[in-house]
């Protein structure tokens, strides 16, 4: 099938499970084959029984065996069908559960960089639709096509026992159904199926993005444009679906016409070969009816084949994500047993893949236990990149970053216990205040959580709410203001109790008064922690021990706030501007 070899050349999602569960797969295919063979045998036996009974035999004993066989095949078919469905779905669901776990782990390992390559809607599509497509690959393509091919061989060989010329004619007719029609489906309808899936993915991504900005659409008075934008994609998808249904209707008709020709072939042949005696004439109806039950898998084969391009894209996408996660796998891991004493950055340089100019150039610094460091600089100077390097989300192009002498790449399994992060928009889940804060330490008691909330100054607010600590924060924490969300996240960090805290511009969206109160709270409750604080301006700079200005990938100014105020005119001017003073000094 088109692209089959290329798709599975380095596949780690489909073929390994087929090999691992090959005996269970064999059982599923056997049960599926027996289902249709039982159905065919029931029709074959029924045709013989009806013909025999129509001749009014002198005794029921003459047709007793066909009567018993009719009951036996009638029972066997639903039993095999139930066992096949139970076994196949149980197998597929077990595999899919493992798929989902692997996919979530792959997303987790690339969590920091995945947003650079995937939009929110695209990521949701990957987590939902692509796994469903791989599940359908088994249920709607692999099983029907293999069972269809097996039935094709059984029919041709079975008829060949009686007449090879007729068997060859059936091989030609049924070959059109099991070989030619699937290829035609892939060639003509596969592109349409793929385009439909592609449009749905784009629509999913686009709609997610636009729903997130729905307020701005409404405020700007462009609600009509918003709706028109969606209708365009919906209309195109609907048009493709109509064409798809039209094609399926004609394909189904063609399959049934070809199948009818095969039935007529059997009828003509059996009518010629088994009418020499009255007794042998009973076989005519038997052969003519035996073929009817197998039309179901024959019809499913073409549809399963036409969906292959969709499945192929999904397999490719999850394999690409898995490869990205594998590339980000860390080195052999170690565990720190001693308390953190120093974080050292030693002559670090970093260049983004594909870029020529390094974003960081020969950076060195040491942050000792309990020290507070402020990293300042304009946007695009490498502050966020340096944070990624510090926690191990990226590896330096040159130089090393160590914690207690151990490179960060070897401490990734321990990272959650070493670093706490409070960034610009910490996420609060649509659950209770208690559950959101407890994410910092799942083992924390209710009293521990309440103590953390009290430490960040939110106890009066939370206890004044009707449901108190069981108040739902709503999606993304919309129940609370920006400053309150930051304080809840700070309480989460307190429970986490990591020795090093990263503050990535946590006050950027707050007003000056709220910003001052939050910074005072942060540095008070985290007084015993090592803090690395990224900021754009100097509000609250009195709380830190070191200041580093990062510009054009290098440290431009460094020292204590007092030293820089005394010796650096630029620092003095920025500080006085932040304090609302009349800064008149120049560089």
Buried (B, 14 or more C-beta within 10 A) or exposed (E): BBBEEEBBEEBBBBBEBBEEBEEBBEBBBBBBBBBBBBBBBBBBBBBBBBBBBEEEEEEEEEBEEBBEBBEBBBEBBEBBBEBBBEBBBEBBEEBBEEBEEBBEEBBEBBEBBBEEEBBBBBBBBBBEBBBEBBBBBBBBBBBBBBBBBBBBEBBBEBBBEBBEEBBEBBBBBBBBBBBEBBBBBBEEBBEBBBBBBBBBBBBBBBBBEBBEEEEEBEEEEEEEEBEEBBEEBEEBBEEBEEEBEEBBEEBBEBBBEBBEBBBEBBBEBBBEBBEEEEEEBBBBBBBBBBBBBBBBBBBBBBBBBBBBBBBBBBBBBBBEBBEBBEEBEBEEEBEBEEEBBBBBBBEBBBBEEEEEEBBBBBBEBEBBBBBBBBBBBEEEBBBBBBBBBBBBBBBBBBBBBBBBEBBBBBBBEBBEBBBBBBBBBBEBBBBBBBBBBBBBBEEBEEEBBBBBBBBBBBBEBBEEEEEEBEBBBEEBBEBBEBBBBBBBBBBBBBBBEBBBBBBBBBBBBBEEEBBBBBBEBBBEBBEEBBBBBBBEBBBBBEBBBBBBBBEBBBBBBBBEBEBBBEEBEBBBBBBBEBEEEEBEEEE
